[in-house]
Amino acid sequence: MSSAAIIPLLVPYRDAPNPLPDFLPDSDGSENYIPRAERGLTCPLHKLIRDAAKSARDNPTKTSDASTMNEIVKHLRSKPNDVLSLNGVGWTPLHLALYHRLSYSLIDLLLTSLPPSLRPILCSTRTLKCSRLPLHFASRFIDDIRIYELLQSLHPSGVLEKCSNEVTPVERAKVNKKDLRIISFLSNEEKKQMVIWRRKRRNLDLRYEAISCMDRKWEEEGSETKDFRVFVYGYCKEREIGLFRDIISYIGVVEDDGGGGSE
C-alpha cells in the first residue's frame, strides 16, 4: 500500500467539540508531562488505553483488567483504523500504551488488530513533537524485552533512527538504566542494521560509479547514452554488488587483462 493511502489515517482525532491547539508546552521537552489528550481531545481508543492504565495503577497485582481489555477488543473490531489516529499531542495509541507502561498482551493486541502490511507503519510513526518512534518510548518506559522484540521485528531500522534530540533507542535505554538484556538486544540489533545500512550505501555508491564509468566510455564513442544509463542502473541495482567488476566488464569499460586493474 502506498504511503499516500496511509498518511490521511495518521491525523489528529477531532471529533471532540471545540478542539484545542495540537500542542501544549512542556517544561523539559520530554514525554514526562500530561498529554493534551488527557484533557479531552482524543479518540475513544486513547481513552480506553488511559482507562487500562488507571486500572493497572489501581490494581498493581493484576496483570490486566478483563473488562477494560474486552472494551478495547470490541473497539478494535469495530474501528481498527483508530490504532493509526493521533491524539492532541500527536501520539498514536501505541505511543500512549507504551507511555503508560501497559502489558505486552495489550501492545500485541494493538498491533495485530491491523493487517500485516500496516503494522510496520504504526511502528515507524513518529510523534509530532520530538519525533520519537514507539521504540524510543519503549526504551524509556518499558522493561519487558518481548515488547522490544516485537517493535524491532516490525520496524528493524528503527534501532538506528534518532529523535529530534539526536538520541537512538539504545542510547536512551542506557540513559534510563534498562536491564542488561534489553541493552544487549538493542545493541546487537543496532550492529546488524548498521551492516545492512552500510551495504546499501556501498551499493548505491558503486551503482553510480558504474554509471560514471559507462558515461566515460560512451562519451568517447559519441553514442546516445540515455536509454543505456537506465538499463545499467537497473542492472547494478538488481545484482549483488560484490559482482561490481563483472558489472563494469559487462558494460565494456574494463578489459579483463588478468591483472585485476580497472579504470
C-alpha positions in Angstrom: 0.0 0.0 0.0 1.4 3.4 -0.9 2.2 6.0 1.8 -0.3 8.4 0.2 -3.1 5.9 1.0 -1.9 5.7 4.6 -1.0 9.2 5.6 -4.6 10.5 5.8 -5.2 8.0 8.6 -2.4 9.5 10.7 -4.1 12.7 11.6 -5.3 14.2 14.9 -8.7 12.9 16.1 -11.0 15.9 16.0 -14.5 14.6 16.9 -14.3 16.3 20.3 -16.1 19.7 20.4 -14.1 22.9 20.2 -10.7 21.2 19.7 -7.8 22.9 21.3 -4.4 23.5 19.6 -2.4 20.4 18.9 0.4 21.1 21.3 0.8 22.0 24.9 4.2 23.3 26.0 6.1 21.1 28.4 8.9 22.1 30.8 11.7 19.8 29.7 11.0 18.7 26.1 10.3 15.2 27.2 7.2 13.0 27.4 7.1 13.5 31.1 4.0 15.7 31.2 0.2 15.3 30.9 -0.7 15.0 27.2 -3.4 17.3 25.8 -5.4 14.1 25.2 -5.8 13.8 29.0 -8.0 16.9 28.7 -10.5 15.6 26.3 -9.1 15.8 22.7 -8.7 12.2 21.8 -10.3 9.3 20.1 -12.2 6.6 22.1 -9.3 4.2 21.8 -6.9 6.6 23.5 -9.4 6.9 26.4 -9.7 3.2 26.7 -5.9 2.9 26.9 -5.9 5.5 29.7 -8.6 3.6 31.5 -6.5 0.4 31.2 -3.5 2.4 32.7 -5.6 3.7 35.6 -6.9 0.1 36.2 -3.3 -1.1 36.3 -2.3 1.6 38.7 -5.3 0.9 41.0 -4.7 -2.9 40.9 -0.9 -3.3 40.6 -1.1 -7.1 41.4 -3.3 -7.8 38.4 -1.7 -8.3 35.0 -4.8 -6.9 33.2 -8.3 -5.8 33.7 -10.6 -8.2 31.8 -13.5 -5.7 31.4 -11.2 -2.9 30.0 -9.4 -5.4 27.7 -12.8 -6.6 26.4 -13.8 -3.0 25.7 -10.5 -2.4 23.8 -11.0 -5.7 21.8 -14.6 -4.6 20.9 -13.5 -1.2 19.8 -10.7 -2.6 17.7 -13.0 -4.9 15.9 -15.4 -2.2 15.0 -12.8 0.6 14.3 -9.4 -0.9 13.7 -8.1 2.2 11.9 -8.3 4.1 15.2 -5.0 2.5 16.0 -3.5 4.8 13.4 -5.1 8.0 14.8 -3.2 10.7 16.7 -4.2 12.4 19.9 -3.8 16.1 20.7 0.0 15.9 21.0 0.5 13.7 18.0 0.7 10.3 19.7 -0.7 7.1 18.4 -2.5 4.7 20.8 0.7 2.6 20.6 2.8 5.5 21.9 0.2 6.1 24.7 0.2 2.5 25.7 4.0 2.4 25.9 4.0 5.7 27.9 1.6 4.2 30.4 3.8 1.0 30.6 1.0 -1.3 29.6 1.4 -5.0 29.2 2.8 -7.0 26.3 -0.6 -8.5 25.6 -2.2 -5.1 25.1 0.7 -3.9 22.9 0.4 -7.1 20.8 -3.3 -6.6 20.6 -2.9 -3.1 19.2 -0.5 -4.3 16.5 -2.3 -7.5 15.5 -5.6 -5.6 15.1 -4.1 -4.1 11.9 -3.4 -6.1 8.7 0.3 -7.2 8.5 1.0 -4.5 5.8 0.1 -1.7 8.2 1.9 -2.9 11.3 5.3 -1.5 10.2 3.6 1.8 9.5 2.4 2.1 13.1 5.8 1.1 14.5 7.5 3.7 12.2 5.2 6.5 13.1 6.9 9.4 14.9 5.3 11.7 17.4 4.6 15.2 16.0 6.6 16.7 18.8 10.2 15.4 19.5 9.9 13.0 16.5 10.0 9.8 18.6 9.3 6.3 17.5 7.4 3.8 19.6 10.8 2.2 20.2 12.1 5.4 21.7 9.1 5.3 24.1 9.8 1.7 25.0 13.5 2.5 25.7 12.3 4.9 28.4 9.2 3.3 29.8 9.2 -0.4 29.1 11.1 -3.3 31.0 9.6 -6.3 29.1 12.1 -7.4 26.5 9.3 -9.1 24.5 7.9 -5.6 23.6 11.3 -4.6 22.3 11.5 -7.7 20.2 8.0 -7.1 18.8 8.6 -3.5 17.9 12.0 -4.3 16.4 10.7 -7.1 14.2 8.1 -4.8 12.6 10.5 -1.8 12.1 14.1 -3.2 12.0 15.8 0.1 11.0 14.2 1.9 13.9 17.0 1.0 16.2 19.3 3.3 14.1 16.9 6.2 14.0 17.3 9.3 16.1 14.7 11.5 17.6 14.8 15.3 17.5 17.5 15.5 20.2 19.7 13.1 18.2 19.3 10.1 20.5 18.8 6.5 19.3 16.7 3.9 21.2 19.8 2.1 22.5 21.3 5.3 23.8 18.0 6.1 25.5 17.8 2.7 27.1 21.3 3.2 28.6 20.4 6.6 30.0 17.3 5.1 31.6 19.4 2.2 33.0 17.4 -0.6 31.4 18.1 -4.2 32.1 21.3 -5.5 30.5 19.3 -8.0 28.4 17.4 -5.1 26.8 20.5 -3.0 26.2 22.3 -6.1 24.8 19.4 -6.9 22.5 19.2 -3.3 21.2 23.0 -3.1 20.7 23.1 -6.3 18.7 20.2 -5.2 16.5 21.9 -1.8 16.0 25.0 -3.6 14.8 23.0 -5.8 12.4 21.2 -2.8 11.0 24.3 -0.8 10.6 25.8 -3.6 8.5 22.7 -3.5 6.3 22.8 0.3 6.0 26.5 0.3 5.0 25.9 -2.4 2.4 23.0 -0.4 0.9 25.2 2.8 1.0 28.0 1.0 -0.7 25.7 -0.5 -3.3 24.4 3.0 -4.1 27.9 4.5 -4.4 29.1 1.6 -6.6 26.0 1.9 -8.7 26.7 5.5 -9.6 30.4 4.6 -10.2 29.3 2.0 -12.7 27.2 4.6 -14.5 30.1 7.1 -14.4 32.4 4.5 -16.0 29.8 3.8 -18.6 29.4 7.5 -19.3 33.1 8.0 -20.0 33.1 5.1 -22.5 30.0 6.3 -24.3 31.1 9.9 -24.4 34.3 8.8 -26.2 32.3 6.9 -28.7 29.7 9.7 -29.1 26.8 7.3 -28.8 23.4 8.0 -27.3 23.6 7.2 -23.5 20.2 7.9 -22.0 18.5 4.5 -22.5 21.6 2.6 -21.7 22.1 4.6 -18.4 18.6 3.5 -17.3 19.5 -0.1 -18.2 22.8 -0.1 -16.4 21.3 1.5 -13.3 18.7 -1.3 -13.1 21.4 -3.9 -13.8 23.5 -2.7 -10.9 20.5 -2.4 -8.6 19.3 -5.9 -9.1 22.6 -7.7 -8.6 24.8 -8.4 -5.7 27.3 -5.5 -5.7 30.1 -8.0 -5.0 29.8 -8.6 -8.7 30.9 -4.9 -9.4 33.9 -6.0 -11.5 31.5 -8.2 -13.6 29.2 -5.2 -14.0 31.9 -2.9 -15.2 33.2 -5.7 -17.6 29.7 -6.2 -18.8 29.3 -2.6 -20.0 32.7 -2.9 -21.7 34.7 -0.4 -19.6 37.3 -2.7 -18.1 39.1 -5.2 -20.2 39.8 -8.4 -18.3 43.6 -8.5 -18.6 44.1 -10.8 -15.7 45.8 -8.1 -13.7 42.8 -7.0 -11.7 43.1 -3.4 -12.8 40.2 -1.1 -13.5 39.7 2.4 -14.9 
